Amino acid sequence: MSHIGCVKDANHSNDSGTSGVTVEVAIRDQMIRLGQLLKLAGVVDDGGQARSLIEDGQVSVDGEVERRRGRQVRPGSTVELGETRILVTST
């Protein structure tokens, strides 16, 4: 089952003045699990890498550190991993 309708990349500048990448991911369903989102957005290579980064506290959802890869992420949410920001939208 595919959750993504569209993925777009755009450069952004955050509040600290450093540049990063924004990835817009449009999902077809009402939610997607965090680990799946990271894989489908192309910011991790596989589920093991997603799990490690999430468990290590390197991923935040809507500004809060998230350590559960099964966390349900819905359209309107923002996920951050390092300099990458993922904006979740609906198709």
Secondary structure, DSSP 8 states (H G I E B T S, - for coil): ---EEEEEEEEEE-TTS-EEEEEEEEESSS-EEHHHHHHHTTSSSSHHHHHHHHHTT-EEETTEE---TT-EE-TT-EEEETTEEEEEEE-
